[in-house]
Amino acid sequence: MTKLTFDPAGVARRQLQVILALDCSGSMRGDRIASLNYALRTALPELRHVAADNPEIDVRVRVLRFGSTATWHIADPVPVEDLKWTDVVAEGETHMGDALRLIGGVLTSEAMPGRQLPPVIVLASDGYPTDDIDGGLKAFFEAEHAASAIRLGIAIGSDVDEEILVRFIDHPSMKPLKATNAADLVHHIKWATTAPVKAVSSPTNAPDPLVPLAREADLAPTANSEIIW
Amino acid sequence: MSGSEAGLLRPGQGFATTSGRQGRVGALLGAGGQGEVYSVGLDGQTFALKWYHPHYAELDTTLRSRLDRAVRRGAPTEDFLWPLDLVDIPGSRSFGYVMLLRTDDYVSIRDLIAPPPKRLELSLARRATICQQLARSFLQLHANGFCYQDVNFGNIFLDPKRGRVLICDNDNVNIDGAEASIYGTRKFMAPEVVRRETLPNSRTDLFSMSVLFFYTLFGWHPLDGRREAETKLMNAAAEMRLYGEQPLFLFDPHDDANGPVPGLHDALVARWNSLPTRLRTLFERAFGQGLSDPAARVLETEWRGALRIVEEASFACPECGFEHVAEPNPAGPPGVHERCLACTEPLATPAFLQVRDRLLAMTVGATMDGEVLERTLSGVAAGRVEAHPQHPDRIGLRNLTGDAWRAILADGASYTVPPGQVVRVLPGATIDFGRNQGRISQRLAAGEGT
């Protein structure tokens, strides 16, 4: 009896892809990789929650791991509500250049079909790249949507090539987030994945979406610290 | 939003409000960019405390004076979750304010556009009622010389059971014309604010309110048409173009460059065509002239009559459930589509009661506001549409007034309708309510003769 001429559920939502690039080199072995896996497990429910608060956008997640090679851990952009975390394993070198090249390969209209919001790319590393990082950065920034992307960097531990993270972020007010302990790492992973999604529907003071994010990122450690009390 | 994390305040910590009341911090309820919200005990009652991040309190230099003024002036209507008292804690670099606690009965009206199963399903009439309540509240706010500055989906909550609206996040409210503390929220800002030519004021509030109304009725943004659909990546430049520099209404009557895309926006087109001309005309002005001329924006009072038609004259297609709104016509039968805009079947309609310029769909459960009869204040029901207890296909109008009505049927027979009694709704009949008369009409479904 019913022959609807359209989908009453309305129009498809605009997609927001969150791409996580995780350093899984040998130096991450042990408690660090365990912390990283734990951080991601705790960030996911939070991300689901934030996504549900922003019903206009369809949040998708892709995950890439890099060690002696860079490979997709979760290759297809998975709707955040369907995502189940399987642990990443640490081994080998730090092929961050390969990782950036691989990400660059999906920052195209073909790999990101339909209506998209600027993707969010979170790069987390605990060391110095061992491959051709300059070539990797170049290939990354040549990608169609690289410049529009929200790029966040997390430095795990104290022996990190921060300069590379700064070059990846490439924004005057956004600095790498420093995680010197497990609690910071959990906090930063959670913040870096959820804050940009929240920002889509948050009040703003600045035309550049990264400026308020940078301000929030700056504060994150203070808000957590014991200093206020 | 997890309640287990360590926050800026410690549970159990004591505090005093500016007015001298003693309170104690409870659980952390939520956190955002500006600060955190706690449950607090105050004089034996539970309230909410918003506590600012020290950096935010420092950054927003007029925050304290705004809140102080808001507390002194009091809420414009009870629909505002208004600051009640300020809170300082010795040794802290920040401050906060106390407000009523929003109970779990309230859901964000963002849920109107959430994907199922979370989606809040509300009838068109209920959506129009929400808009009416918001218009009333914003009118009071503006009439008091305030502006809200950040009207958007995230600040409006709804108790679907009681139909009550709650306007939250009132800490940006400021004297209209004073320097604003915030630009607004993406896609709700007026074009001149998107272009950063002005800070929010009462005229930009009116624009944001129109966007909110369009969203509430359509579940969609009024400026998202062909151009948005063709924008593959919505970066800052694209947003500036679509919502700031070249905004164009999805249903602009003179320019279809940003019009609906067949196959993509069909549901929106059907919804648009289902609405009464008076409401569409207001949207055309709000998102036509109103895009560039703040003085042309639709005032709260103007929405009222147009939204009332949706509240009173909407009905669902019995075949597919898609809602339509009949067009009032004091001189003749109401205007209704021949076929359903969604399933294209011949559209069967309920009977309608036309009283002066008001058109009421006689669907079971509908109430007739006392204002229709010019007897009582708005908000008091003068009649209610009911089905006969033994013959559910017979629809009647119960007299909820204290005076008898007189019903004159098409054949001239006349009946008295005492208070509390029900008169059957029959096309062609007239009901004399005393001060004015109502006429019942019904468009016969196609194929049922003339």
Interface residues (C-beta under 8 A of the other chain):
Chain A: M1 T2 K3 L4 T5 F6 D7 P8 A9 G10 V11 R13 R14 E46 H49 A52 D53 N54 P55 E56 S109 M112 G114 R115 Q116 L117 P118 H145 S148 K198 V200 S201 S202 P203 T204 N205 A206 P207 D208 P209 P212 R215 E216 L219 T222 A223 N224 I228 W229
Chain B: M1 S2 A6 L8 R10 G32 G33 H53 P54 H55 S92 R93 S108 R110 D111 I113 A114 P115 P116 K118 R119 D150 N152 F153 G154 N172 I182 Y183 G184 T185 R186 R196 G219 W220 E228 A229 T231 K232 L233 M234 N235 A236 M240 L264 H265 D266 A267 L268 A270 E319 C320 F322 A342 C343 T344 E345
